[in-house]
Amino acid sequence: MFKDSAAFSSFSVKDPARAREFYGRTLGVTVLERPEGLELQLAGGRPIFLYPKPNHQPATYTVLNFPVPSIEEAVQALAKRGVRFEHYDLPGMKTDERGIFRGGPAPMAWFSDPDGNILSVMESR
């Protein structure tokens, strides 16, 4: 039934103006304002929609992943823009001093948007 559907992903934010600033300026994503919220224009052609929700509660899992050619360069560039990376010290998931996890199929680093939504950069191989 949905094989040919132009599906897209969405998640909530508490403050659309703050989200527009973070995604647009800090992350460098093209952000379009729509009557219902914000649309992130990313490579691949499928938009990501951010909608305002006054009682927003961030998910406890990663809602958006950004593949990058070099995890080292991405973490360094984002840190210079004020992004703070999560640090984990869990069985099977320990990040290094910069917040990079190197134990999986691809190096990854997690960070949050201003409303607590968890995002990641992951090295594409």
Z-matrix of the N, CA and C atoms (Angstrom, degrees):
N
C 1 1.437
C 2 1.538 1 111.70
N 3 1.351 2 118.66 1 -39.10
C 4 1.463 3 120.62 2 -176.62
C 5 1.527 4 113.16 3 -104.92
N 6 1.298 5 117.79 4 10.13
C 7 1.457 6 122.07 5 -176.45
C 8 1.528 7 112.48 6 -52.19
N 9 1.310 8 118.12 7 -39.88
C 10 1.455 9 121.75 8 -177.69
C 11 1.526 10 113.12 9 -105.31
N 12 1.315 11 116.98 10 15.50
C 13 1.456 12 121.75 11 -179.60
C 14 1.527 13 110.77 12 -73.30
N 15 1.306 14 116.73 13 142.19
C 16 1.464 15 122.12 14 175.90
C 17 1.533 16 108.61 15 -89.64
N 18 1.314 17 116.02 16 62.35
C 19 1.460 18 121.77 17 -177.05
C 20 1.522 19 110.79 18 -64.29
N 21 1.326 20 115.44 19 153.92
C 22 1.447 21 121.42 20 176.25
C 23 1.526 22 108.26 21 -144.77
N 24 1.317 23 115.58 22 162.10
C 25 1.452 24 121.24 23 -178.60
C 26 1.525 25 109.94 24 -101.93
N 27 1.331 26 115.35 25 156.01
C 28 1.459 27 120.24 26 176.54
C 29 1.526 28 109.26 27 -150.47
N 30 1.327 29 114.46 28 158.15
C 31 1.454 30 120.77 29 171.88
C 32 1.523 31 108.04 30 -155.23
N 33 1.324 32 115.41 31 162.74
C 34 1.458 33 119.46 32 -173.74
C 35 1.516 34 112.73 33 -91.83
N 36 1.321 35 113.89 34 157.60
C 37 1.455 36 123.54 35 171.62
C 38 1.529 37 107.12 36 -135.32
N 39 1.301 38 116.02 37 155.18
C 40 1.460 39 119.33 38 178.35
C 41 1.526 40 110.84 39 -85.15
N 42 1.326 41 116.87 40 -38.71
C 43 1.457 42 122.30 41 -174.05
C 44 1.528 43 110.49 42 -125.35
N 45 1.343 44 118.43 43 97.07
C 46 1.466 45 120.85 44 -177.78
C 47 1.533 46 114.03 45 -59.35
N 48 1.322 47 118.80 46 -36.01
C 49 1.465 48 120.42 47 179.87
C 50 1.528 49 110.59 48 -64.50
N 51 1.316 50 116.28 49 -43.16
C 52 1.465 51 121.23 50 178.27
C 53 1.531 52 110.12 51 -66.54
N 54 1.331 53 117.17 52 -38.99
C 55 1.469 54 121.42 53 177.82
C 56 1.531 55 110.40 54 -64.92
N 57 1.341 56 117.52 55 -42.21
C 58 1.473 57 121.29 56 178.82
C 59 1.530 58 110.01 57 -59.48
N 60 1.315 59 116.79 58 -43.24
C 61 1.468 60 121.54 59 178.84
C 62 1.532 61 110.82 60 -63.53
N 63 1.317 62 117.61 61 -47.05
C 64 1.461 63 121.66 62 -177.77
C 65 1.529 64 111.58 63 -65.26
N 66 1.324 65 116.87 64 -53.52
C 67 1.461 66 119.53 65 -177.19
C 68 1.531 67 111.98 66 -68.15
N 69 1.330 68 116.63 67 -37.81
C 70 1.456 69 120.42 68 -178.70
C 71 1.513 70 113.90 69 -77.17
N 72 1.320 71 116.98 70 -54.09
C 73 1.473 72 119.88 71 -175.50
C 74 1.524 73 113.17 72 -85.05
N 75 1.312 74 117.07 73 -49.28
C 76 1.467 75 119.63 74 -175.93
C 77 1.524 76 111.70 75 -70.57
N 78 1.342 77 116.49 76 -47.52
C 79 1.468 78 119.44 77 -177.38
C 80 1.524 79 113.40 78 -91.98
N 81 1.319 80 118.05 79 -15.71
C 82 1.461 81 120.84 80 177.40
C 83 1.517 82 114.65 81 76.78
N 84 1.328 83 117.25 82 23.94
C 85 1.468 84 122.27 83 179.58
C 86 1.527 85 108.71 84 -88.53
N 87 1.318 86 117.42 85 144.11
C 88 1.460 87 120.77 86 173.10
C 89 1.521 88 107.79 87 -72.76
N 90 1.334 89 116.07 88 123.70
C 91 1.461 90 122.26 89 -177.75
C 92 1.523 91 108.32 90 -118.53
N 93 1.321 92 116.32 91 123.09
C 94 1.458 93 121.87 92 176.50
C 95 1.516 94 109.26 93 -106.19
N 96 1.315 95 116.07 94 137.02
C 97 1.460 96 119.99 95 176.40
C 98 1.522 97 108.69 96 -88.22
N 99 1.299 98 115.29 97 130.28
C 100 1.461 99 123.47 98 177.58
C 101 1.524 100 107.46 99 -121.69
N 102 1.325 101 118.05 100 158.72
C 103 1.473 102 119.12 101 178.87
C 104 1.530 103 113.17 102 -56.33
N 105 1.328 104 117.16 103 -30.83
C 106 1.466 105 121.22 104 -176.48
C 107 1.514 106 113.21 105 -90.79
N 108 1.346 107 118.36 106 -11.36
C 109 1.457 108 120.34 107 -177.03
C 110 1.509 109 111.56 108 157.75
N 111 1.316 110 116.31 109 -144.97
C 112 1.458 111 122.72 110 -177.65
C 113 1.517 112 110.53 111 -114.96
N 114 1.316 113 116.07 112 143.43
C 115 1.460 114 121.71 113 177.17
C 116 1.518 115 108.47 114 -117.35
N 117 1.324 116 116.76 115 121.37
C 118 1.460 117 121.91 116 176.09
C 119 1.518 118 107.80 117 -89.18
N 120 1.304 119 116.98 118 124.58
C 121 1.457 120 122.89 119 177.84
C 122 1.521 121 108.66 120 -96.76
N 123 1.321 122 116.36 121 110.94
C 124 1.454 123 121.76 122 -177.17
C 125 1.517 124 110.61 123 -120.86
N 126 1.315 125 116.42 124 162.69
C 127 1.461 126 121.13 125 175.65
C 128 1.522 127 108.87 126 -58.03
N 129 1.294 128 116.95 127 149.37
C 130 1.453 129 120.51 128 -179.81
C 131 1.516 130 112.03 129 102.03
N 132 1.318 131 117.36 130 -13.39
C 133 1.448 132 120.67 131 172.34
C 134 1.519 133 117.58 132 86.48
N 135 1.299 134 119.57 133 -13.79
C 136 1.464 135 121.07 134 -179.60
C 137 1.524 136 108.91 135 -96.96
N 138 1.321 137 117.85 136 121.81
C 139 1.458 138 119.42 137 179.40
C 140 1.527 139 111.46 138 -75.13
N 141 1.301 140 115.07 139 159.58
C 142 1.456 141 123.23 140 171.18
C 143 1.527 142 105.00 141 -112.74
N 144 1.317 143 116.91 142 131.04
C 145 1.453 144 120.58 143 -175.92
C 146 1.529 145 110.26 144 -107.77
N 147 1.328 146 116.35 145 130.56
C 148 1.462 147 122.53 146 176.77
C 149 1.525 148 107.61 147 -111.22
N 150 1.306 149 116.41 148 122.14
C 151 1.456 150 119.94 149 -177.64
C 152 1.523 151 110.34 150 -116.71
N 153 1.331 152 116.44 151 143.21
C 154 1.462 153 119.56 152 179.82
C 155 1.519 154 111.58 153 -73.22
N 156 1.320 155 114.78 154 139.77
C 157 1.453 156 120.60 155 178.11
C 158 1.528 157 107.03 156 -144.27
N 159 1.329 158 117.66 157 110.90
C 160 1.473 159 120.37 158 -175.57
C 161 1.531 160 113.64 159 -57.32
N 162 1.317 161 118.03 160 -35.32
C 163 1.469 162 120.32 161 179.66
C 164 1.537 163 110.94 162 -101.09
N 165 1.318 164 115.80 163 34.72
C 166 1.474 165 123.19 164 -179.43
C 167 1.525 166 111.68 165 -50.38
N 168 1.310 167 115.36 166 132.97
C 169 1.456 168 123.13 167 170.96
C 170 1.525 169 106.30 168 -126.60
N 171 1.330 170 119.12 169 118.85
C 172 1.457 171 119.68 170 -178.71
C 173 1.522 172 111.72 171 -65.74
N 174 1.315 173 114.66 172 148.45
C 175 1.462 174 120.60 173 176.16
C 176 1.523 175 109.56 174 -67.60
N 177 1.294 176 116.66 175 156.35
C 178 1.466 177 121.72 176 178.65
C 179 1.533 178 111.21 177 -95.21
N 180 1.308 179 116.46 178 15.88
C 181 1.464 180 123.01 179 -178.94
C 182 1.530 181 108.62 180 -136.51
N 183 1.312 182 116.49 181 169.91
C 184 1.455 183 122.23 182 -179.21
C 185 1.523 184 110.32 183 -71.61
N 186 1.339 185 116.29 184 125.22
C 187 1.462 186 120.27 185 -179.09
C 188 1.523 187 112.61 186 -100.23
N 189 1.340 188 117.64 187 -17.32
C 190 1.463 189 120.42 188 -177.17
C 191 1.522 190 109.32 189 -153.37
N 192 1.340 191 115.84 190 129.71
C 193 1.462 192 122.30 191 179.58
C 194 1.523 193 109.42 192 -114.85
N 195 1.320 194 116.32 193 136.31
C 196 1.456 195 121.63 194 177.30
C 197 1.533 196 109.05 195 -113.12
N 198 1.336 197 119.06 196 105.15
C 199 1.460 198 120.20 197 174.47
C 200 1.532 199 109.53 198 -67.70
N 201 1.327 200 116.09 199 137.04
C 202 1.464 201 122.15 200 -179.81
C 203 1.527 202 109.19 201 -134.78
N 204 1.332 203 117.45 202 152.06
C 205 1.467 204 119.02 203 179.07
C 206 1.524 205 113.13 204 -67.91
N 207 1.348 206 117.06 205 -34.21
C 208 1.468 207 121.18 206 -178.33
C 209 1.520 208 109.77 207 -135.82
N 210 1.318 209 116.63 208 115.90
C 211 1.462 210 120.96 209 178.44
C 212 1.534 211 110.39 210 -64.13
N 213 1.317 212 116.74 211 -37.73
C 214 1.470 213 121.03 212 -179.58
C 215 1.527 214 110.49 213 -60.51
N 216 1.333 215 116.73 214 -48.74
C 217 1.465 216 120.68 215 -179.06
C 218 1.523 217 111.53 216 -66.58
N 219 1.323 218 117.39 217 -40.12
C 220 1.468 219 120.69 218 -179.69
C 221 1.516 220 111.41 219 -64.86
N 222 1.316 221 117.69 220 -46.11
C 223 1.468 222 121.38 221 179.91
C 224 1.525 223 110.02 222 -63.16
N 225 1.309 224 117.08 223 -42.93
C 226 1.457 225 120.53 224 179.76
C 227 1.537 226 110.67 225 -63.09
N 228 1.326 227 117.68 226 -46.72
C 229 1.466 228 121.44 227 -178.64
C 230 1.524 229 111.35 228 -64.47
N 231 1.327 230 116.80 229 -43.37
C 232 1.466 231 119.68 230 179.80
C 233 1.524 232 111.50 231 -67.54
N 234 1.321 233 117.58 232 -39.02
C 235 1.466 234 120.86 233 178.04
C 236 1.527 235 110.36 234 -61.24
N 237 1.326 236 117.09 235 -38.14
C 238 1.471 237 120.77 236 177.30
C 239 1.524 238 111.47 237 -64.74
N 240 1.335 239 116.90 238 -25.07
C 241 1.462 240 121.41 239 178.87
C 242 1.529 241 112.16 240 -91.20
N 243 1.324 242 115.89 241 7.81
C 244 1.452 243 120.33 242 175.46
C 245 1.519 244 115.59 243 93.88
N 246 1.322 245 118.00 244 5.17
C 247 1.463 246 120.82 245 178.58
C 248 1.521 247 108.78 246 -75.20
N 249 1.336 248 115.64 247 131.99
C 250 1.458 249 121.21 248 176.97
C 251 1.522 250 108.81 249 -106.07
N 252 1.304 251 116.34 250 130.02
C 253 1.456 252 121.52 251 -176.77
C 254 1.514 253 111.34 252 -92.00
N 255 1.321 254 114.70 253 147.95
C 256 1.459 255 121.91 254 177.70
C 257 1.525 256 108.64 255 -72.45
N 258 1.314 257 116.06 256 150.77
C 259 1.462 258 121.94 257 175.53
C 260 1.521 259 107.61 258 -124.37
N 261 1.322 260 114.92 259 128.00
C 262 1.461 261 121.10 260 -178.36
C 263 1.520 262 109.62 261 -121.20
N 264 1.307 263 115.44 262 139.98
C 265 1.457 264 122.21 263 174.41
C 266 1.521 265 107.08 264 -135.53
N 267 1.325 266 114.74 265 71.50
C 268 1.456 267 122.93 266 -176.99
C 269 1.517 268 109.39 267 -117.22
N 270 1.317 269 117.73 268 157.06
C 271 1.473 270 118.86 269 174.96
C 272 1.529 271 109.85 270 -57.90
N 273 1.313 272 115.93 271 121.97
C 274 1.454 273 120.91 272 179.21
C 275 1.524 274 114.52 273 82.66
N 276 1.322 275 117.18 274 -2.45
C 277 1.470 276 119.55 275 179.51
C 278 1.520 277 109.98 276 -148.93
N 279 1.322 278 114.93 277 91.54
C 280 1.460 279 121.37 278 178.67
C 281 1.522 280 108.49 279 -122.79
N 282 1.325 281 115.58 280 126.57
C 283 1.460 282 120.26 281 177.58
C 284 1.526 283 109.60 282 -92.71
N 285 1.322 284 115.38 283 157.54
C 286 1.463 285 119.44 284 177.89
C 287 1.530 286 109.81 285 -83.57
N 288 1.317 287 117.01 286 -172.82
C 289 1.469 288 121.67 287 -175.64
C 290 1.524 289 113.04 288 -63.38
N 291 1.330 290 117.53 289 -20.10
C 292 1.472 291 120.83 290 178.53
C 293 1.527 292 111.83 291 -94.85
N 294 1.338 293 116.96 292 -5.26
C 295 1.453 294 120.66 293 -179.70
C 296 1.518 295 113.44 294 94.69
N 297 1.321 296 117.98 295 15.33
C 298 1.465 297 121.93 296 -177.99
C 299 1.522 298 109.84 297 -96.82
N 300 1.321 299 115.12 298 129.15
C 301 1.463 300 122.52 299 175.09
C 302 1.522 301 107.06 300 -96.17
N 303 1.322 302 116.70 301 125.24
C 304 1.464 303 121.04 302 -176.25
C 305 1.523 304 113.08 303 -115.78
N 306 1.323 305 117.98 304 11.41
C 307 1.456 306 120.80 305 -173.17
C 308 1.511 307 115.34 306 -95.36
N 309 1.296 308 119.58 307 0.69
C 310 1.458 309 121.45 308 -178.13
C 311 1.513 310 111.71 309 -106.53
N 312 1.317 311 115.60 310 -164.71
C 313 1.464 312 119.55 311 -179.84
C 314 1.529 313 112.76 312 -66.76
N 315 1.343 314 117.34 313 -23.65
C 316 1.465 315 121.44 314 177.85
C 317 1.526 316 107.99 315 -146.20
N 318 1.327 317 118.13 316 142.32
C 319 1.463 318 119.98 317 175.80
C 320 1.531 319 110.55 318 -61.36
N 321 1.340 320 116.22 319 139.42
C 322 1.460 321 122.04 320 -177.75
C 323 1.522 322 110.18 321 -139.57
N 324 1.338 323 114.65 322 157.16
C 325 1.461 324 121.23 323 173.06
C 326 1.524 325 107.69 324 -144.49
N 327 1.332 326 115.88 325 138.80
C 328 1.462 327 121.32 326 -176.34
C 329 1.516 328 111.13 327 -111.14
N 330 1.323 329 114.86 328 147.37
C 331 1.458 330 121.98 329 176.10
C 332 1.518 331 107.58 330 -151.65
N 333 1.321 332 116.83 331 169.31
C 334 1.463 333 120.87 332 -177.67
C 335 1.517 334 110.86 333 -118.10
N 336 1.330 335 115.44 334 151.01
C 337 1.458 336 119.92 335 171.71
C 338 1.531 337 107.84 336 -80.15
N 339 1.322 338 118.88 337 175.30
C 340 1.471 339 119.81 338 -176.52
C 341 1.533 340 114.57 339 -60.57
N 342 1.337 341 117.96 340 -19.55
C 343 1.464 342 121.03 341 179.38
C 344 1.522 343 112.92 342 -100.13
N 345 1.349 344 117.01 343 11.05
C 346 1.455 345 121.20 344 174.53
C 347 1.514 346 116.15 345 88.34
N 348 1.336 347 118.38 346 2.94
C 349 1.465 348 120.64 347 176.59
C 350 1.524 349 108.68 348 -70.16
N 351 1.321 350 116.73 349 132.82
C 352 1.464 351 121.59 350 -176.25
C 353 1.520 352 109.93 351 -86.16
N 354 1.334 353 115.07 352 128.37
C 355 1.457 354 123.69 353 179.45
C 356 1.525 355 108.02 354 -122.61
N 357 1.322 356 116.88 355 164.59
C 358 1.456 357 118.38 356 175.34
C 359 1.520 358 110.50 357 -143.09
N 360 1.321 359 113.63 358 157.11
C 361 1.456 360 121.70 359 164.22
C 362 1.524 361 104.96 360 -112.54
N 363 1.308 362 115.69 361 138.01
C 364 1.461 363 119.89 362 179.25
C 365 1.516 364 109.42 363 -138.18
N 366 1.302 365 114.80 364 136.90
C 367 1.461 366 119.61 365 -178.13
C 368 1.517 367 109.96 366 -72.53
N 369 1.332 368 115.18 367 123.12
C 370 1.469 369 119.11 368 177.21
C 371 1.523 370 108.00 369 -87.66
N 372 1.300 371 114.18 370 136.53
C 373 1.476 372 118.78 371 -177.46
C 374 1.496 373 110.90 372 -114.75
